[in-house]
Amino acid sequence: MNGQKLILGQTLAFHADPFAEEPAAAARHERRGAVLVAGGRIAAVGPAEALRAAHPAAEVEDLGAALISPGFVDAHVHYAQTAIIASWGKRLIDWLNLYTFPEELRFADPAHAAAIAARYFDLTLAHGTTSVVSYGTVHPESVEAFFAEAARRNLRAFAGKTCMDRNAPEGLTDTPQSAYDDSKRLLDRWHGVGRLSYVVTPRFAPTSSREQLAALGALWAERPGTLMQTHLSEQTDEVAWVAALFPEARDYLDTYEAAGLLGPGALFGHAIHLTERERARLRETGAGLVHCPTSNTFIGSGLFDLPGLAAAGQRIGLATDTGGGSSFSMLRTMAAAYEIAQLRGTALHPAQLWWLATAGNARLLGMADRIGTLAPGIEADLIAVDLASTPAIAQRAARAGDIWEALFPTIMMGDDRAIAAVWIAGERLPRPAG
């Protein structure tokens, strides 16, 4: 055996942004395709028979009619909220006080953090998500546990210590200096180790003083190439709270811009209630907006303007936002994004939804050369998607006239049953128990 593996099935490879050109033309579909994997990376993609003829010694794994796709990339999660997902009945600020903060206090215990990290990755991998960008808690132990578990599984993963020095309970606050010091120490220890990346992480302006935001802005400036993540304009009462806390700011975004936390590599979760100035500055600076549709509906935040923002040239990603989001599944997240866009008068094409969850998110993270698409040289984090995983999906897909009609029922109705196989760096994972 020469170490090469040939995975057969349908393939779908994006070569362009489906928001920038005709969506169906942005990808190439092979009804009988193959992905050649060697050394943990994709070596070739093309018609199955051609690749089999060119690589006769490769080990062959035939998935039949399953769709071979890059694993999903989730651009905004809170792994520490795994245990409180689907908690009833609160909006953002009450959600934080009643559910999030009490749960996050438990992450001072390294054993608890390790157990939740393992559970979180079990759940997300079962749903076909192979890369995530996560907030930790204020405790360095939470980030240590996340990265240790991701490293054990050889995942391409991103995370940072959540920094808060006000408007949070005792036990969940740090200081401007300790936020800088802890973040720098974690960055030095983990960033670039294996497939891990550190993300500078102020939770959001209401829980960070001007001094803390500035300290984290300084750290981010010292480490070019790292990402920064925070929240922006999720709910209207939050926007009003920020205006009261920062009366000198022109708007919510200005609280970050004044601290040096705006630019390429900045990831702003939610970004629903934006002013025209904020839209213009986000576009000008190349910052990223992360759409979290199941969260936005679950806690009543509002309807993100994906069609309008995409048409204006904004950089947009897609995320579950677990546990404010109500599902670990990027399929369910795509479905919610479709539904919200429909409420805004636009029917998103299946190519646009799938691209957001794979190549689009990879581009947002500056990782388009490593994850998110089927192309030579890309890391072989792959999934096989059963496009007939339930009777309801199968009967609709049977009538499909093309790949997009076949894929759309799985986007709208699929769950972990649709994920027939997962490969991390070319190694197939065992099926979850049960």
DRENDO-1510 file (C-alpha; in Angstrom, 1 decimal, always signed):
<recs>
REC; n; res; u; v; w
REC; 1; MET; +0.0; +0.0; +0.0 .
REC; 2; ASN; +1.4; +3.4; -1.0 .
REC; 3; GLY; -0.5; +5.5; +1.6 .
REC; 4; GLN; -2.9; +6.9; -0.9 .
REC; 5; LYS; -6.6; +6.7; -0.3 .
REC; 6; LEU; -9.3; +7.2; -3.0 .
REC; 7; ILE; -12.7; +8.2; -1.7 .
REC; 8; LEU; -15.5; +7.7; -4.3 .
REC; 9; GLY; -18.9; +9.4; -4.3 .
REC; 10; GLN; -20.5; +12.5; -5.7 .
REC; 11; THR; -18.2; +15.6; -5.3 .
REC; 12; LEU; -18.9; +19.3; -5.1 .
REC; 13; ALA; -16.0; +21.7; -5.4 .
REC; 14; PHE; -16.3; +25.4; -5.2 .
REC; 15; HIS; -14.0; +27.6; -7.4 .
REC; 16; ALA; -15.8; +30.9; -6.9 .
REC; 17; ASP; -18.0; +32.9; -4.5 .
REC; 18; PRO; -21.6; +32.1; -5.3 .
REC; 19; PHE; -22.7; +35.5; -4.0 .
REC; 20; ALA; -20.4; +37.2; -6.5 .
REC; 21; GLU; -21.5; +35.2; -9.6 .
REC; 22; GLU; -24.3; +32.9; -10.7 .
REC; 23; PRO; -24.5; +30.5; -7.8 .
REC; 24; ALA; -24.7; +27.2; -9.7 .
REC; 25; ALA; -21.7; +28.1; -11.8 .
REC; 26; ALA; -19.5; +28.7; -8.7 .
REC; 27; ALA; -19.0; +24.9; -8.2 .
REC; 28; ARG; -18.2; +21.8; -10.1 .
REC; 29; HIS; -20.3; +18.7; -9.5 .
REC; 30; GLU; -19.2; +15.2; -10.4 .
REC; 31; ARG; -21.9; +12.7; -10.2 .
REC; 32; ARG; -19.3; +9.9; -10.0 .
REC; 33; GLY; -16.3; +11.7; -8.6 .
REC; 34; ALA; -13.4; +10.9; -6.3 .
REC; 35; VAL; -11.0; +12.6; -3.9 .
REC; 36; LEU; -7.5; +11.3; -3.6 .
REC; 37; VAL; -6.0; +11.7; -0.1 .
REC; 38; ALA; -2.3; +11.4; +0.8 .
REC; 39; GLY; -0.3; +12.6; +3.8 .
REC; 40; GLY; -3.4; +14.1; +5.4 .
REC; 41; ARG; -4.2; +16.3; +2.4 .
REC; 42; ILE; -6.2; +16.2; -0.8 .
REC; 43; ALA; -3.9; +15.2; -3.6 .
REC; 44; ALA; -6.4; +15.3; -6.5 .
REC; 45; VAL; -10.1; +15.7; -7.2 .
REC; 46; GLY; -11.9; +14.6; -10.4 .
REC; 47; PRO; -13.9; +11.9; -12.1 .
REC; 48; ALA; -13.7; +8.6; -10.3 .
REC; 49; GLU; -12.7; +6.4; -13.3 .
REC; 50; ALA; -9.9; +8.8; -14.3 .
REC; 51; LEU; -8.5; +8.9; -10.8 .
REC; 52; ARG; -8.7; +5.2; -10.4 .
REC; 53; ALA; -6.8; +4.7; -13.6 .
REC; 54; ALA; -4.2; +7.2; -12.6 .
REC; 55; HIS; -3.7; +5.8; -9.1 .
REC; 56; PRO; -4.3; +2.0; -9.3 .
REC; 57; ALA; -2.4; +1.3; -6.1 .
REC; 58; ALA; -4.6; +3.6; -4.0 .
REC; 59; GLU; -6.8; +2.1; -1.3 .
REC; 60; VAL; -10.4; +2.7; -2.5 .
REC; 61; GLU; -13.4; +3.5; -0.3 .
REC; 62; ASP; -16.6; +3.7; -2.3 .
REC; 63; LEU; -19.4; +5.8; -0.7 .
REC; 64; GLY; -21.8; +5.2; -3.5 .
REC; 65; ALA; -24.1; +8.2; -4.1 .
REC; 66; ALA; -23.0; +10.0; -1.0 .
REC; 67; LEU; -21.8; +13.6; -1.5 .
REC; 68; ILE; -18.1; +14.0; -0.6 .
REC; 69; SER; -17.7; +17.5; +0.8 .
REC; 70; PRO; -15.3; +19.5; +3.0 .
REC; 71; GLY; -16.3; +19.2; +6.6 .
REC; 72; PHE; -18.4; +22.1; +7.9 .
REC; 73; VAL; -16.7; +25.1; +9.5 .
REC; 74; ASP; -18.5; +26.8; +12.4 .
REC; 75; ALA; -17.3; +30.4; +12.7 .
REC; 76; HIS; -18.8; +31.4; +16.1 .
REC; 77; VAL; -19.5; +29.0; +19.1 .
REC; 78; HIS; -19.4; +29.0; +22.9 .
REC; 79; TYR; -18.3; +25.4; +23.7 .
REC; 80; ALA; -18.7; +26.2; +27.4 .
REC; 81; GLN; -22.5; +26.6; +26.8 .
REC; 82; THR; -22.9; +23.0; +25.5 .
REC; 83; ALA; -24.8; +21.9; +28.6 .
REC; 84; ILE; -27.3; +24.8; +28.6 .
REC; 85; ILE; -28.3; +24.6; +24.9 .
REC; 86; ALA; -32.1; +24.9; +24.4 .
REC; 87; SER; -32.7; +26.6; +27.7 .
REC; 88; TRP; -36.1; +28.2; +27.8 .
REC; 89; GLY; -37.4; +31.7; +27.4 .
REC; 90; LYS; -34.9; +34.5; +27.8 .
REC; 91; ARG; -33.5; +37.3; +25.7 .
REC; 92; LEU; -29.8; +38.2; +25.6 .
REC; 93; ILE; -29.0; +39.9; +28.8 .
REC; 94; ASP; -31.3; +37.7; +30.9 .
REC; 95; TRP; -29.9; +34.7; +29.1 .
REC; 96; LEU; -26.4; +35.6; +30.2 .
REC; 97; ASN; -27.4; +36.2; +33.8 .
REC; 98; LEU; -29.7; +33.2; +34.3 .
REC; 99; TYR; -28.0; +30.5; +32.2 .
REC; 100; THR; -24.6; +31.5; +30.7 .
REC; 101; PHE; -22.8; +33.0; +33.6 .
REC; 102; PRO; -23.7; +30.3; +36.2 .
REC; 103; GLU; -22.6; +27.6; +33.7 .
REC; 104; GLU; -19.3; +29.4; +32.9 .
REC; 105; LEU; -18.4; +29.7; +36.6 .
REC; 106; ARG; -18.0; +25.9; +36.5 .
REC; 107; PHE; -15.1; +26.2; +34.1 .
REC; 108; ALA; -12.6; +27.1; +36.8 .
REC; 109; ASP; -12.6; +23.4; +37.4 .
REC; 110; PRO; -10.2; +21.8; +34.8 .
REC; 111; ALA; -12.0; +18.5; +35.0 .
REC; 112; HIS; -15.4; +20.0; +34.1 .
REC; 113; ALA; -13.8; +22.0; +31.3 .
REC; 114; ALA; -12.2; +18.8; +29.9 .
REC; 115; ALA; -15.4; +16.8; +30.1 .
REC; 116; ILE; -17.4; +19.5; +28.3 .
REC; 117; ALA; -14.7; +19.9; +25.6 .
REC; 118; ALA; -14.8; +16.2; +24.9 .
REC; 119; ARG; -18.6; +16.2; +24.8 .
REC; 120; TYR; -18.7; +19.2; +22.5 .
REC; 121; PHE; -16.4; +17.7; +19.9 .
REC; 122; ASP; -18.2; +14.4; +20.0 .
REC; 123; LEU; -21.4; +16.3; +19.2 .
REC; 124; THR; -20.0; +18.6; +16.5 .
REC; 125; LEU; -18.1; +15.9; +14.7 .
REC; 126; ALA; -21.2; +13.7; +14.6 .
REC; 127; HIS; -22.9; +16.6; +12.8 .
REC; 128; GLY; -20.1; +16.9; +10.3 .
REC; 129; THR; -18.4; +20.0; +11.7 .
REC; 130; THR; -14.6; +19.6; +11.5 .
REC; 131; SER; -13.5; +23.1; +12.4 .
REC; 132; VAL; -14.9; +25.6; +15.0 .
REC; 133; VAL; -14.1; +29.1; +16.3 .
REC; 134; SER; -15.0; +29.1; +20.0 .
REC; 135; TYR; -15.1; +31.4; +22.9 .
REC; 136; GLY; -13.8; +30.0; +26.2 .
REC; 137; THR; -14.7; +31.4; +29.5 .
REC; 138; VAL; -12.7; +33.9; +31.6 .
REC; 139; HIS; -10.7; +31.0; +33.0 .
REC; 140; PRO; -7.5; +30.0; +31.2 .
REC; 141; GLU; -8.4; +26.4; +32.1 .
REC; 142; SER; -11.3; +26.5; +29.7 .
REC; 143; VAL; -9.0; +27.3; +26.8 .
REC; 144; GLU; -6.4; +24.8; +27.9 .
REC; 145; ALA; -9.1; +22.1; +27.9 .
REC; 146; PHE; -10.5; +23.1; +24.5 .
REC; 147; PHE; -7.1; +23.1; +22.8 .
REC; 148; ALA; -5.9; +19.9; +24.5 .
REC; 149; GLU; -9.0; +18.0; +23.3 .
REC; 150; ALA; -8.7; +19.5; +19.8 .
REC; 151; ALA; -5.1; +18.6; +19.6 .
REC; 152; ARG; -5.8; +15.0; +20.8 .
REC; 153; ARG; -8.2; +14.7; +17.8 .
REC; 154; ASN; -5.9; +16.6; +15.4 .
REC; 155; LEU; -8.5; +19.2; +14.6 .
REC; 156; ARG; -8.1; +22.5; +12.9 .
REC; 157; ALA; -9.6; +24.6; +15.7 .
REC; 158; PHE; -9.7; +28.2; +17.0 .
REC; 159; ALA; -10.4; +29.6; +20.5 .
REC; 160; GLY; -9.6; +32.3; +23.0 .
REC; 161; LYS; -10.1; +33.2; +26.6 .
REC; 162; THR; -13.2; +35.3; +27.1 .
REC; 163; CYS; -12.3; +38.6; +28.7 .
REC; 164; MET; -14.7; +40.6; +31.0 .
REC; 165; ASP; -13.8; +43.1; +33.7 .
REC; 166; ARG; -17.2; +44.5; +34.5 .
REC; 167; ASN; -21.0; +43.8; +34.4 .
REC; 168; ALA; -20.4; +40.1; +35.2 .
REC; 169; PRO; -20.5; +38.0; +38.4 .
REC; 170; GLU; -17.5; +37.7; +40.8 .
REC; 171; GLY; -15.5; +34.7; +39.6 .
REC; 172; LEU; -16.1; +35.6; +35.9 .
REC; 173; THR; -14.2; +38.9; +35.8 .
REC; 174; ASP; -10.5; +39.6; +35.2 .
REC; 175; THR; -8.7; +43.0; +34.8 .
REC; 176; PRO; -7.2; +44.8; +31.8 .
REC; 177; GLN; -3.8; +43.6; +32.8 .
REC; 178; SER; -4.7; +40.0; +33.6 .
REC; 179; ALA; -6.8; +39.7; +30.4 .
REC; 180; TYR; -3.7; +40.8; +28.4 .
REC; 181; ASP; -1.4; +38.6; +30.4 .
REC; 182; ASP; -3.6; +35.5; +30.3 .
REC; 183; SER; -4.4; +35.9; +26.6 .
REC; 184; LYS; -0.7; +36.4; +25.7 .
REC; 185; ARG; +0.4; +33.4; +27.7 .
REC; 186; LEU; -2.3; +31.2; +26.1 .
REC; 187; LEU; -1.4; +32.6; +22.6 .
REC; 188; ASP; +2.3; +31.9; +23.1 .
REC; 189; ARG; +1.5; +28.3; +24.3 .
REC; 190; TRP; -1.0; +27.2; +21.7 .
REC; 191; HIS; -1.1; +29.4; +18.6 .
REC; 192; GLY; +0.4; +27.5; +15.7 .
REC; 193; VAL; +0.8; +24.3; +17.6 .
REC; 194; GLY; -0.4; +21.5; +15.3 .
REC; 195; ARG; -3.6; +22.8; +13.8 .
REC; 196; LEU; -4.6; +25.2; +16.5 .
REC; 197; SER; -5.0; +29.0; +16.4 .
REC; 198; TYR; -5.5; +31.5; +19.2 .
REC; 199; VAL; -8.2; +34.2; +18.9 .
REC; 200; VAL; -8.1; +37.4; +20.9 .
REC; 201; THR; -11.6; +37.4; +22.6 .
REC; 202; PRO; -13.3; +40.3; +24.4 .
REC; 203; ARG; -16.8; +39.0; +25.1 .
REC; 204; PHE; -18.5; +42.3; +24.1 .
REC; 205; ALA; -18.3; +46.0; +24.9 .
REC; 206; PRO; -20.7; +45.9; +27.8 .
REC; 207; THR; -18.5; +43.5; +29.8 .
REC; 208; SER; -15.2; +45.2; +29.0 .
REC; 209; SER; -14.0; +48.6; +30.2 .
REC; 210; ARG; -12.3; +51.0; +27.8 .
REC; 211; GLU; -9.0; +50.0; +29.4 .
REC; 212; GLN; -9.6; +46.3; +28.8 .
REC; 213; LEU; -10.6; +46.8; +25.2 .
REC; 214; ALA; -7.5; +48.8; +24.6 .
REC; 215; ALA; -5.3; +46.2; +26.2 .
REC; 216; LEU; -6.7; +43.5; +24.0 .
REC; 217; GLY; -6.4; +45.8; +21.0 .
REC; 218; ALA; -2.7; +46.2; +21.8 .
REC; 219; LEU; -2.2; +42.4; +22.0 .
REC; 220; TRP; -3.9; +41.9; +18.7 .
REC; 221; ALA; -1.7; +44.6; +17.1 .
REC; 222; GLU; +1.4; +42.8; +18.5 .
REC; 223; ARG; +0.4; +39.5; +16.9 .
REC; 224; PRO; -0.5; +40.1; +13.2 .
REC; 225; GLY; -2.1; +37.2; +11.5 .
REC; 226; THR; -4.2; +36.3; +14.6 .
REC; 227; LEU; -8.0; +36.6; +14.7 .
REC; 228; MET; -10.1; +38.7; +17.0 .
REC; 229; GLN; -13.7; +37.8; +17.9 .
REC; 230; THR; -16.5; +39.6; +19.8 .
REC; 231; HIS; -20.2; +40.4; +19.5 .
REC; 232; LEU; -21.8; +43.4; +17.8 .
REC; 233; SER; -25.4; +44.7; +17.7 .
REC; 234; GLU; -27.2; +41.5; +18.6 .
REC; 235; GLN; -30.3; +43.0; +20.2 .
REC; 236; THR; -31.7; +46.5; +20.4 .
REC; 237; ASP; -31.6; +46.7; +24.2 .
REC; 238; GLU; -27.9; +45.7; +24.0 .
REC; 239; VAL; -27.2; +48.5; +21.5 .
REC; 240; ALA; -28.9; +51.0; +23.9 .
REC; 241; TRP; -26.9; +49.6; +26.8 .
REC; 242; VAL; -23.6; +50.2; +24.9 .
REC; 243; ALA; -24.7; +53.8; +24.1 .
REC; 244; ALA; -25.2; +54.4; +27.8 .
REC; 245; LEU; -21.9; +52.8; +28.7 .
REC; 246; PHE; -19.9; +54.6; +26.0 .
REC; 247; PRO; -21.5; +58.0; +25.5 .
REC; 248; GLU; -18.5; +59.3; +23.6 .
REC; 249; ALA; -18.8; +56.6; +20.9 .
REC; 250; ARG; -20.3; +57.3; +17.6 .
REC; 251; ASP; -22.0; +53.9; +17.6 .
REC; 252; TYR; -21.5; +50.3; +18.9 .
REC; 253; LEU; -18.7; +49.5; +16.4 .
REC; 254; ASP; -16.8; +52.6; +17.5 .
REC; 255; THR; -16.2; +51.1; +20.9 .
REC; 256; TYR; -14.1; +48.5; +19.2 .
REC; 257; GLU; -12.5; +50.8; +16.6 .
REC; 258; ALA; -11.3; +53.2; +19.3 .
REC; 259; ALA; -9.5; +50.3; +21.0 .
REC; 260; GLY; -7.8; +49.0; +17.8 .
REC; 261; LEU; -10.2; +46.0; +17.5 .
REC; 262; LEU; -11.4; +46.6; +13.9 .
REC; 263; GLY; -9.7; +45.4; +10.8 .
REC; 264; PRO; -9.0; +42.3; +8.7 .
REC; 265; GLY; -9.3; +39.2; +10.9 .
REC; 266; ALA; -11.9; +40.8; +13.2 .
REC; 267; LEU; -15.0; +38.5; +13.5 .
REC; 268; PHE; -18.2; +40.2; +14.7 .
REC; 269; GLY; -20.9; +37.8; +15.8 .
REC; 270; HIS; -24.5; +38.7; +14.9 .
REC; 271; ALA; -24.3; +42.3; +13.5 .
REC; 272; ILE; -28.0; +42.6; +13.1 .
REC; 273; HIS; -28.8; +46.2; +14.1 .
REC; 274; LEU; -26.2; +48.1; +12.2 .
REC; 275; THR; -26.1; +51.8; +11.3 .
REC; 276; GLU; -25.1; +52.9; +7.9 .
REC; 277; ARG; -21.8; +54.2; +9.3 .
REC; 278; GLU; -21.1; +50.8; +10.8 .
REC; 279; ARG; -21.9; +49.0; +7.6 .
REC; 280; ALA; -19.5; +51.3; +5.7 .
REC; 281; ARG; -16.6; +50.9; +8.2 .
REC; 282; LEU; -17.0; +47.1; +8.4 .
REC; 283; ARG; -16.8; +46.9; +4.6 .
REC; 284; GLU; -13.9; +49.4; +4.3 .
REC; 285; THR; -11.8; +47.6; +6.9 .
REC; 286; GLY; -12.4; +44.0; +5.7 .
REC; 287; ALA; -13.9; +42.8; +9.0 .
REC; 288; GLY; -16.1; +39.7; +9.0 .
REC; 289; LEU; -19.7; +39.4; +10.1 .
REC; 290; VAL; -20.9; +36.1; +11.4 .
REC; 291; HIS; -24.5; +35.2; +10.9 .
REC; 292; CYS; -26.0; +33.1; +13.7 .
REC; 293; PRO; -29.5; +32.4; +12.5 .
REC; 294; THR; -30.8; +29.8; +15.0 .
REC; 295; SER; -29.6; +32.0; +17.9 .
REC; 296; ASN; -31.1; +35.1; +16.4 .
REC; 297; THR; -34.6; +33.5; +16.2 .
REC; 298; PHE; -34.2; +31.4; +19.5 .
REC; 299; ILE; -33.6; +34.4; +21.7 .
REC; 300; GLY; -35.5; +36.9; +19.6 .
REC; 301; SER; -32.6; +39.1; +18.4 .
REC; 302; GLY; -33.8; +40.0; +14.9 .
REC; 303; LEU; -33.3; +39.2; +11.2 .
REC; 304; PHE; -29.8; +39.5; +9.9 .
REC; 305; ASP; -29.7; +41.2; +6.5 .
REC; 306; LEU; -27.6; +38.5; +4.7 .
REC; 307; PRO; -28.9; +39.3; +1.2 .
REC; 308; GLY; -28.3; +43.1; +1.6 .
REC; 309; LEU; -25.0; +42.8; +3.3 .
REC; 310; ALA; -23.7; +40.2; +0.8 .
REC; 311; ALA; -24.8; +42.4; -2.1 .
REC; 312; ALA; -22.9; +45.3; -0.6 .
REC; 313; GLY; -19.6; +43.3; -0.5 .
REC; 314; GLN; -19.4; +42.5; +3.2 .
REC; 315; ARG; -17.4; +39.5; +4.3 .
REC; 316; ILE; -19.9; +37.1; +5.9 .
REC; 317; GLY; -19.7; +33.8; +7.7 .
REC; 318; LEU; -22.2; +31.3; +9.2 .
REC; 319; ALA; -22.3; +29.8; +12.7 .
REC; 320; THR; -24.4; +27.8; +15.2 .
REC; 321; ASP; -23.6; +30.1; +18.2 .
REC; 322; THR; -24.2; +27.2; +20.5 .
REC; 323; GLY; -25.6; +27.4; +23.1 .
REC; 324; GLY; -27.6; +30.5; +22.4 .
REC; 325; GLY; -28.1; +28.8; +19.0 .
REC; 326; SER; -30.5; +25.9; +19.3 .
REC; 327; SER; -28.6; +23.3; +17.3 .
REC; 328; PHE; -25.1; +21.9; +16.9 .
REC; 329; SER; -25.8; +21.2; +13.2 .
REC; 330; MET; -24.6; +23.4; +10.4 .
REC; 331; LEU; -27.4; +21.8; +8.3 .
REC; 332; ARG; -30.0; +23.2; +10.7 .
REC; 333; THR; -28.1; +26.5; +10.6 .
REC; 334; MET; -28.2; +26.7; +6.8 .
REC; 335; ALA; -31.9; +26.0; +7.0 .
REC; 336; ALA; -32.5; +28.8; +9.4 .
REC; 337; ALA; -30.4; +31.2; +7.3 .
REC; 338; TYR; -32.6; +30.3; +4.3 .
REC; 339; GLU; -35.8; +30.9; +6.3 .
REC; 340; ILE; -34.5; +34.3; +7.6 .
REC; 341; ALA; -33.5; +35.4; +4.1 .
REC; 342; GLN; -37.0; +34.4; +2.9 .
REC; 343; LEU; -38.5; +36.7; +5.5 .
REC; 344; ARG; -36.3; +39.4; +4.0 .
REC; 345; GLY; -37.5; +38.6; +0.5 .
REC; 346; THR; -34.7; +36.5; -0.9 .
REC; 347; ALA; -34.5; +32.8; -1.6 .
REC; 348; LEU; -30.8; +31.8; -1.0 .
REC; 349; HIS; -29.5; +29.3; -3.5 .
REC; 350; PRO; -28.3; +25.9; -2.0 .
REC; 351; ALA; -24.8; +26.7; -3.4 .
REC; 352; GLN; -24.7; +29.9; -1.3 .
REC; 353; LEU; -25.7; +28.1; +1.8 .
REC; 354; TRP; -23.2; +25.2; +1.4 .
REC; 355; TRP; -20.5; +27.7; +0.4 .
REC; 356; LEU; -21.0; +29.7; +3.6 .
REC; 357; ALA; -20.7; +26.6; +5.8 .
REC; 358; THR; -17.5; +25.5; +4.1 .
REC; 359; ALA; -15.4; +27.6; +1.7 .
REC; 360; GLY; -17.0; +30.9; +2.8 .
REC; 361; ASN; -16.2; +30.4; +6.5 .
REC; 362; ALA; -12.7; +29.2; +5.6 .
REC; 363; ARG; -12.1; +32.4; +3.7 .
REC; 364; LEU; -13.5; +34.5; +6.6 .
REC; 365; LEU; -10.9; +32.8; +8.9 .
REC; 366; GLY; -8.0; +33.4; +6.5 .
REC; 367; MET; -7.9; +29.6; +6.0 .
REC; 368; ALA; -9.0; +29.2; +2.4 .
REC; 369; ASP; -5.7; +27.6; +1.5 .
REC; 370; ARG; -6.1; +25.0; +4.2 .
REC; 371; ILE; -9.7; +24.0; +4.8 .
REC; 372; GLY; -13.2; +24.4; +3.3 .
REC; 373; THR; -13.0; +23.1; -0.2 .
REC; 374; LEU; -12.0; +20.2; -2.4 .
REC; 375; ALA; -8.8; +21.1; -4.1 .
REC; 376; PRO; -5.2; +19.8; -4.2 .
REC; 377; GLY; -3.2; +20.8; -1.1 .
REC; 378; ILE; -6.2; +21.4; +1.1 .
REC; 379; GLU; -6.2; +19.5; +4.4 .
REC; 380; ALA; -8.4; +16.4; +4.1 .
REC; 381; ASP; -11.1; +17.2; +6.6 .
REC; 382; LEU; -14.0; +15.6; +4.8 .
REC; 383; ILE; -17.5; +14.4; +5.2 .
REC; 384; ALA; -19.7; +12.0; +3.3 .
REC; 385; VAL; -23.3; +13.3; +3.2 .
REC; 386; ASP; -26.2; +10.8; +2.6 .
REC; 387; LEU; -28.6; +12.7; +0.5 .
REC; 388; ALA; -31.4; +10.2; +1.3 .
REC; 389; SER; -30.9; +9.9; +5.1 .
REC; 390; THR; -34.5; +9.8; +6.0 .
REC; 391; PRO; -37.7; +8.7; +4.2 .
REC; 392; ALA; -38.9; +12.3; +3.9 .
REC; 393; ILE; -35.6; +13.5; +2.5 .
REC; 394; ALA; -35.2; +10.5; +0.2 .
REC; 395; GLN; -38.6; +10.8; -1.4 .
REC; 396; ARG; -38.0; +14.5; -2.2 .
REC; 397; ALA; -34.4; +14.0; -3.4 .
REC; 398; ALA; -35.6; +11.2; -5.8 .
REC; 399; ARG; -37.4; +13.8; -7.9 .
REC; 400; ALA; -34.4; +16.1; -8.1 .
REC; 401; GLY; -33.3; +17.3; -11.5 .
REC; 402; ASP; -29.8; +18.4; -10.5 .
REC; 403; ILE; -27.4; +18.4; -7.6 .
REC; 404; TRP; -28.9; +21.5; -6.0 .
REC; 405; GLU; -32.4; +20.0; -6.0 .
REC; 406; ALA; -31.0; +16.9; -4.5 .
REC; 407; LEU; -29.0; +18.8; -1.8 .
REC; 408; PHE; -31.6; +21.2; -0.7 .
REC; 409; PRO; -33.9; +18.7; +1.1 .
REC; 410; THR; -30.9; +17.7; +3.2 .
REC; 411; ILE; -30.1; +21.3; +4.0 .
REC; 412; MET; -33.7; +21.9; +5.1 .
REC; 413; MET; -34.5; +18.6; +6.9 .
REC; 414; GLY; -31.1; +16.9; +7.5 .
REC; 415; ASP; -29.4; +16.2; +10.8 .
REC; 416; ASP; -26.6; +14.0; +12.1 .
REC; 417; ARG; -28.2; +11.0; +10.3 .
REC; 418; ALA; -27.1; +12.6; +7.0 .
REC; 419; ILE; -23.4; +12.4; +8.0 .
REC; 420; ALA; -22.3; +9.0; +6.7 .
REC; 421; ALA; -18.6; +9.5; +7.4 .
REC; 422; VAL; -16.1; +12.0; +8.7 .
REC; 423; TRP; -12.4; +12.2; +8.0 .
REC; 424; ILE; -9.9; +14.3; +9.9 .
REC; 425; ALA; -6.6; +14.9; +8.0 .
REC; 426; GLY; -7.5; +11.9; +5.9 .
REC; 427; GLU; -8.2; +9.5; +8.8 .
REC; 428; ARG; -11.8; +8.2; +8.9 .
REC; 429; LEU; -13.4; +8.5; +12.4 .
REC; 430; PRO; -15.2; +5.6; +13.9 .
REC; 431; ARG; -19.0; +5.9; +13.9 .
REC; 432; PRO; -20.3; +7.3; +17.2 .
REC; 433; ALA; -21.7; +4.7; +19.6 .
REC; 434; GLY; -25.5; +4.3; +19.4 .
</recs>
